[in-house]
Amino acid sequence: MPARHYALRRFNPYRGVVQFVDLGDADARSLDGVTWHLRADDGHGWVRPVGVWVEGEGLRAGVGHRHPELLDALARRPALPFPLADGIELWLLDKETGLPLALLDACQPSRYRHGLAELDWIPFALTYNAFRSAALAERLGEGQRVPRHRDYLARMVKDRARPYAAAQWFRRLPDGGGEGLAGYRLEAGWVGRVLAADAFPELLVSEDWNNRLEKSVIRDYHAWLSPFLLCWPGLTEAMRARLEAAAWQRPQWLAQVWRLLPRVLDPAGLNAALVAARLQQAAGGPDNESLG
């Protein structure tokens, strides 16, 4: 079959956008546009890793040479980034308004299956404790009794969905709105409802909070993940400019994903940040910090 080229976001926690070159029984996937992990059907119904292919080097490891059609598709792939294909989204709902609060998952329309899902929104993997919110640090200070900022953030969002969390799948529409599909603990009439584009947060979590501290913590969270959020193609110009300003301050993560940015408003800022990433690496600074 001809190769399909698409991208999918990784959620709960959000860990960026994966690029796919998909042949059906074999595929290659990449988080940075440079290193591609190859997988293929082993002939017994199991899909297994078969190699690693690196831009400019070719096949680096594995038995990918047994799948020449996949290597050929990689070499002939179109320009990155590929279009997002996960147009059906699962949103945790605000308990008071019933509107989307935090993005839990997303999938391709062909893969959508309504089933039991995890309703806890998770901002980071449990092994990742580096997140710091300037607003929280100013309010709470430091010390052993101060909650981890990651945990404070997760509790904020969870509390807004309590006491019994509800979530709904939405088919996102070309105008940015969404058609409500199945879900969990939904009110009568919510299946089939159509919400306007402004009912959906532009990023991972709604930034509409009554409390100034909570709103600042959410903005700090989005700023922390800004290099990975810039990989989303549908951002407004104002949001992209805001995220770029934050991402230039996180050069190590930016260096991992800059090839996957669909648009750059400030090329000079990007170049300066990439230079900073190289200098940090040369000086023995943090290299390829992982979200876990």
C-alpha positions as CSV (number, residue, x, y, z in Angstrom):
1,M,0.0,0.0,0.0
2,P,1.2,3.6,-0.6
3,A,2.8,5.3,2.4
4,R,0.7,7.5,4.7
5,H,2.3,10.4,6.4
6,Y,0.7,11.8,9.5
7,A,1.3,13.0,13.1
8,L,-0.3,12.1,16.4
9,R,0.0,13.8,19.8
10,R,0.9,11.8,22.9
11,F,-1.4,12.6,25.8
12,N,-1.9,12.2,29.5
13,P,0.7,13.3,30.1
14,Y,1.4,15.3,27.0
15,R,4.8,14.4,25.6
16,G,4.9,16.0,22.1
17,V,3.9,15.0,18.6
18,V,5.0,11.8,16.9
19,Q,5.6,11.7,13.1
20,F,4.6,8.5,11.2
21,V,5.5,7.0,7.9
22,D,3.0,4.2,7.7
23,L,2.8,1.3,5.2
24,G,0.2,-0.7,7.0
25,D,2.2,-3.7,8.0
26,A,5.3,-1.6,8.8
27,D,5.9,1.9,10.0
28,A,8.5,4.4,11.1
29,R,7.9,6.9,13.9
30,S,9.9,9.9,15.1
31,L,9.7,12.4,18.0
32,D,12.3,14.8,16.5
33,G,12.3,14.3,12.7
34,V,15.9,12.9,12.8
35,T,15.8,9.5,14.5
36,W,13.1,7.1,13.3
37,H,12.1,3.9,15.1
38,L,11.0,1.1,12.7
39,R,8.3,-1.4,13.4
40,A,6.9,-4.2,11.3
41,D,4.7,-7.3,11.4
42,D,6.7,-10.4,12.1
43,G,4.4,-12.6,10.1
44,H,2.7,-14.0,13.1
45,G,0.4,-11.0,13.9
46,W,2.8,-9.2,16.2
47,V,4.2,-5.8,15.4
48,R,7.8,-5.6,16.7
49,P,10.7,-3.1,16.6
50,V,13.0,-3.9,13.6
51,G,15.5,-1.1,13.6
52,V,16.5,2.6,13.9
53,W,17.0,4.8,10.9
54,V,18.8,8.2,11.3
55,E,18.6,11.1,8.9
56,G,21.9,11.5,7.1
57,E,23.2,8.1,8.3
58,G,20.5,5.6,7.1
59,L,19.9,2.4,9.0
60,R,21.9,2.5,12.2
61,A,20.6,-0.6,14.0
62,G,18.3,-3.6,13.7
63,V,17.1,-5.7,10.7
64,G,15.3,-2.9,8.9
65,H,17.1,-4.0,5.7
66,R,14.5,-6.7,5.6
67,H,11.9,-4.1,4.9
68,P,13.4,-2.1,1.9
69,E,9.9,-0.6,1.1
70,L,9.9,1.1,4.5
71,L,13.5,2.4,4.0
72,D,12.5,3.7,0.6
73,A,9.4,5.4,2.0
74,L,11.5,7.1,4.7
75,A,14.0,8.3,2.1
76,R,11.2,9.7,-0.1
77,R,9.0,11.2,2.7
78,P,7.6,14.7,2.2
79,A,8.7,17.7,4.2
80,L,8.1,17.7,8.0
81,P,6.0,18.2,9.9
82,F,3.2,15.9,8.7
83,P,-0.5,16.9,9.3
84,L,-2.1,16.0,12.6
85,A,-4.5,13.1,12.2
86,D,-6.0,12.8,15.7
87,G,-9.1,14.8,15.1
88,I,-11.2,13.1,17.7
89,E,-10.4,14.4,21.2
90,L,-11.4,13.3,24.8
91,W,-11.9,16.2,27.1
92,L,-12.3,16.3,30.9
93,L,-15.3,18.5,31.5
94,D,-15.7,21.4,33.9
95,K,-18.2,20.2,36.6
96,E,-19.9,23.6,36.8
97,T,-20.2,24.4,33.1
98,G,-20.0,21.0,31.4
99,L,-17.5,22.5,28.9
100,P,-14.1,21.2,28.0
101,L,-11.5,21.7,30.7
102,A,-8.4,19.6,30.0
103,L,-7.4,17.4,27.1
104,L,-7.1,13.7,28.1
105,D,-6.6,11.9,24.8
106,A,-6.9,12.1,21.0
107,C,-7.1,9.6,18.2
108,Q,-7.6,9.1,14.5
109,P,-11.3,8.9,13.4
110,S,-10.6,5.4,12.0
111,R,-9.3,4.3,15.4
112,Y,-12.0,5.8,17.6
113,R,-13.6,3.3,19.9
114,H,-15.7,4.3,22.9
115,G,-14.4,2.4,25.9
116,L,-13.4,3.0,29.5
117,A,-10.8,5.7,29.7
118,E,-8.6,7.2,32.4
119,L,-10.4,10.3,33.7
120,D,-7.5,11.7,35.8
121,W,-5.7,14.5,33.9
122,I,-2.0,14.0,34.4
123,P,0.3,17.0,33.7
124,F,3.6,15.0,33.8
125,A,4.9,11.5,34.2
126,L,5.2,10.5,37.9
127,T,9.0,10.3,37.5
128,Y,9.2,14.0,36.4
129,N,9.5,16.5,39.3
130,A,11.3,19.4,37.6
131,F,8.2,21.6,36.9
132,R,8.4,24.9,38.7
133,S,5.8,27.6,38.5
134,A,7.1,31.1,39.3
135,A,3.6,32.1,40.5
136,L,3.5,29.2,42.9
137,A,7.1,29.7,44.1
138,E,6.2,33.3,45.0
139,R,3.1,32.4,46.8
140,L,4.1,29.2,48.6
141,G,7.9,29.7,49.0
142,E,10.2,26.7,49.4
143,G,10.7,24.0,51.9
144,Q,9.9,20.3,52.6
145,R,6.3,21.0,53.4
146,V,5.6,22.8,50.2
147,P,3.8,20.6,47.7
148,R,5.5,19.7,44.5
149,H,4.3,22.1,41.8
150,R,3.4,19.2,39.6
151,D,1.0,17.9,42.3
152,Y,-0.5,21.3,43.0
153,L,-1.3,21.7,39.3
154,A,-2.9,18.3,39.0
155,R,-5.0,18.8,42.1
156,M,-6.2,22.2,40.8
157,V,-7.6,20.6,37.6
158,K,-9.0,17.6,39.4
159,D,-10.9,19.7,41.9
160,R,-12.6,21.6,39.1
161,A,-13.9,18.4,37.7
162,R,-15.1,16.9,41.0
163,P,-16.9,15.3,42.7
164,Y,-17.5,12.8,39.9
165,A,-15.4,13.5,36.9
166,A,-17.1,13.6,33.5
167,A,-15.4,13.4,30.1
168,Q,-16.6,13.5,26.5
169,W,-15.2,12.6,23.1
170,F,-15.5,15.4,20.4
171,R,-15.1,15.2,16.7
172,R,-13.3,18.5,16.0
173,L,-14.8,20.4,13.0
174,P,-13.0,22.5,10.4
175,D,-14.1,25.7,12.0
176,G,-12.6,24.7,15.3
177,G,-15.8,23.6,17.0
178,G,-16.6,20.1,18.1
179,E,-19.4,17.6,17.8
180,G,-20.1,15.7,21.0
181,L,-19.8,11.9,20.9
182,A,-20.0,9.4,23.6
183,G,-18.5,10.0,27.1
184,Y,-18.6,9.3,30.8
185,R,-21.2,10.6,33.2
186,L,-22.7,12.9,30.6
187,E,-25.9,14.9,31.1
188,A,-28.9,14.1,28.9
189,G,-28.6,15.8,25.5
190,W,-24.8,16.2,25.5
191,V,-24.3,13.4,23.0
192,G,-24.8,15.1,19.6
193,R,-24.3,18.7,21.0
194,V,-22.1,21.0,18.9
195,L,-19.8,23.4,20.7
196,A,-18.3,26.5,19.1
197,A,-14.6,26.9,18.8
198,D,-14.3,29.2,21.7
199,A,-15.7,26.5,24.0
200,F,-12.4,24.6,23.6
201,P,-9.2,25.6,25.3
202,E,-6.6,26.4,22.7
203,L,-3.9,24.5,24.6
204,L,-4.0,21.6,27.0
205,V,-6.0,23.1,29.8
206,S,-8.4,26.0,30.1
207,E,-6.8,29.2,31.2
208,D,-10.1,30.7,32.3
209,W,-9.9,30.7,36.1
210,N,-11.4,33.1,38.6
211,N,-8.3,32.8,40.9
212,R,-5.3,34.8,39.6
213,L,-2.9,32.3,41.1
214,E,-4.5,29.3,39.4
215,K,-4.6,31.1,36.1
216,S,-0.9,31.9,36.5
217,V,0.0,28.3,37.3
218,I,-1.8,27.1,34.2
219,R,0.1,29.7,32.0
220,D,3.4,28.6,33.7
221,Y,2.6,25.0,32.8
222,H,2.0,25.8,29.2
223,A,5.1,27.9,29.1
224,W,7.1,25.0,30.5
225,L,5.9,22.7,27.7
226,S,6.0,25.5,25.1
227,P,8.6,23.8,22.7
228,F,6.3,20.8,22.4
229,L,3.1,22.9,22.1
230,L,4.6,24.9,19.2
231,C,4.3,21.7,17.2
232,W,0.5,22.2,17.0
233,P,-0.4,23.7,13.6
234,G,-3.7,25.4,14.5
235,L,-2.5,27.9,17.0
236,T,-3.5,31.5,16.7
237,E,-0.8,34.0,15.9
238,A,-1.0,35.6,19.3
239,M,-0.7,32.2,21.1
240,R,2.2,31.1,18.8
241,A,4.0,34.4,19.6
242,R,3.5,33.8,23.4
243,L,4.7,30.2,23.2
244,E,7.7,31.2,21.1
245,A,8.8,33.7,23.7
246,A,8.6,31.0,26.4
247,A,10.2,28.3,24.2
248,W,13.3,30.4,23.5
249,Q,14.0,30.2,27.2
250,R,13.9,26.3,27.1
251,P,16.6,25.7,24.4
252,Q,17.3,22.1,25.2
253,W,13.8,20.9,24.6
254,L,13.5,23.3,21.6
255,A,16.6,21.7,20.1
256,Q,14.8,18.3,20.1
257,V,11.7,19.4,18.2
258,W,12.4,22.5,16.2
259,R,12.3,20.6,12.9
260,L,8.7,19.8,13.7
261,L,7.5,23.4,14.1
262,P,4.9,24.1,11.3
263,R,5.5,27.8,11.5
264,V,8.0,30.2,13.2
265,L,7.1,33.9,13.7
266,D,10.5,34.9,15.1
267,P,13.3,33.0,13.2
268,A,16.0,35.1,14.8
269,G,14.8,34.1,18.2
270,L,14.7,30.4,17.2
271,N,18.3,30.6,15.9
272,A,19.5,32.3,19.1
273,A,17.8,29.6,21.2
274,L,19.4,26.8,19.1
275,V,22.8,28.4,19.6
276,A,22.2,28.6,23.3
277,A,21.3,24.9,23.3
278,R,24.6,24.0,21.6
279,L,26.6,26.2,24.1
280,Q,24.8,24.6,27.0
281,Q,25.7,21.2,25.7
282,A,29.3,22.1,25.0
283,A,29.5,23.5,28.6
284,G,28.2,20.2,30.1
285,G,24.8,21.6,30.8
286,P,21.6,19.6,30.8
287,D,21.3,17.6,27.6
288,N,18.0,16.1,26.3
289,E,16.1,16.6,29.5
290,S,13.3,14.0,29.4
291,L,9.7,14.3,30.4
292,G,9.8,10.8,31.7
